[in-house]
Amino acid sequence: MRMRHAEAPLPKKKPRNDSVELDLRQVKDILVPAEVRAIMASLPPEAREQIQWQVLYHKWLVDTPHPDSRPLLKDMIEAATNLMALIERFNLVSLAEAFEEADLYFSPPLIERDCDEEEIDLPVYRDRIEHMLADQRDLICWLDVAIQRGDRDRPRKTELPIKFVNKVADIIEGSTGTTIRRSNNKDSPTAMLRKIVDIANPDIGPGTIDEVLRTRAKKRRGEINP
């Protein structure tokens, strides 16, 4: 009579902790002030959601300091320059010969081939090394350009608020079919814009909003490029 092996008990499933499994919409509803959601009650649902995401994104940009990547780029330039100088100290013919000889013992070979039967002679090895050095010089050049652009394109202090106000204004105009103009009417889209911005970021003053509205008006009149 055949003995049956005792079956191992199945592992018990861990109970779900629904209290921590919040989806993105729940997170958005928690982090966006209730006052903002109340002000947007007259807007279509899609517009309300877009504005809430803009509020969250703006808060993240304001609270997250922009990292200065220039020191890292300078370190990369130094490393690339040192590597290039090290390679250039070798005799390229001797280096190519060393690669050719080493390829006999490596699988796959050090130099990639278009097919297994492709024969690679000494000039091809030297050509590959010279191409590598050229790529290294290009890399150093592009890293230097990136550092210069980082110096020149540093964002102004008011850039983030202006972008945020413009984004919210675009959404309100697109969803209501109206144009936001400078107005003191408490029921106007302009009043809605001011209230949303004031609650989302009290550091953005009315002067910044007025500046954005003046610029938008000039663009509509064709006085400046859009």
C-alpha positions, 0 to 999 in steps of 0.5 A, spaced: 500 500 500 502 506 497 503 511 503 501 518 501 506 524 503 503 529 507 502 535 503 505 542 506 500 547 508 499 553 504 502 559 506 497 564 509 495 570 506 497 576 509 491 580 511 491 587 507 492 593 510 487 597 507 488 603 511 495 604 508 493 602 501 491 609 498 490 610 491 493 617 487 486 620 487 485 619 495 492 622 496 490 628 492 484 629 496 488 629 502 493 634 500 489 639 496 486 644 501 478 643 502 478 650 500 481 649 493 476 644 492 470 648 494 472 654 490 472 649 484 465 646 485 462 650 479 468 647 474 467 640 470 470 634 474 476 634 469 478 641 470 478 640 478 482 634 477 487 638 473 488 644 477 488 639 484 494 636 480 497 642 478 497 645 486 500 638 488 506 639 483 507 646 484 507 645 492 512 639 490 517 644 486 516 649 491 518 644 497 524 641 493 530 644 492 533 644 485 539 640 486 545 644 483 548 638 478 554 643 476 559 640 481 557 633 479 558 635 471 565 638 473 567 631 476 565 627 470 569 632 466 575 631 470 574 623 470 573 623 462 579 627 461 583 623 466 581 617 462 582 620 455 589 622 457 591 615 460 589 612 453 592 617 449 599 615 453 599 608 450 601 607 443 595 606 439 598 601 434 601 597 440 594 598 444 590 595 438 595 589 437 594 588 445 586 588 443 587 583 437 591 578 441 586 578 447 580 577 443 583 570 441 582 568 449 575 572 450 568 569 448 565 573 446 570 577 443 572 584 446 570 587 439 563 586 437 562 583 430 556 584 425 557 576 425 561 570 428 565 569 421 567 577 421 574 577 420 577 583 424 584 585 422 589 590 426 587 597 422 579 595 425 582 595 432 585 601 431 579 605 428 575 603 434 580 606 439 580 612 435 573 612 435 572 611 442 577 617 443 573 622 439 567 620 443 570 621 449 572 628 447 565 629 445 562 627 451 567 632 455 565 638 450 557 636 452 558 636 459 562 643 459 556 646 455 551 643 460 555 646 465 555 653 462 547 652 460 546 651 468 550 657 469 545 661 464 539 658 465 538 658 472 530 660 474 528 666 477 525 667 483 518 668 481 518 663 475 515 657 479 509 662 481 508 665 474 508 658 471 503 655 476 498 661 475 499 660 468 497 653 468 491 654 473 489 660 468 489 656 462 485 650 465 480 655 468 479 658 461 479 652 457 474 649 461 469 655 462 470 658 455 472 665 458 478 669 458 481 671 464 482 678 465 483 683 470 477 684 474 474 686 481 468 682 480 467 677 486 464 671 481 468 672 475 473 666 473 479 671 475 476 671 482 476 664 482 484 664 480 486 669 485 482 664 491 486 658 488 493 661 488 492 664 494 490 658 498 495 653 494 501 658 496 500 664 500 507 667 498 504 668 491 502 675 492 496 679 487 502 683 484 505 676 481 497 674 478 497 681 475 503 681 472 501 674 469 494 677 467 498 683 463 502 678 460 497 674 457 493 680 455 499 682 451 499 676 448 492 676 446 493 683 442 499 680 439 504 685 442 509 679 444 510 672 442 505 667 445 
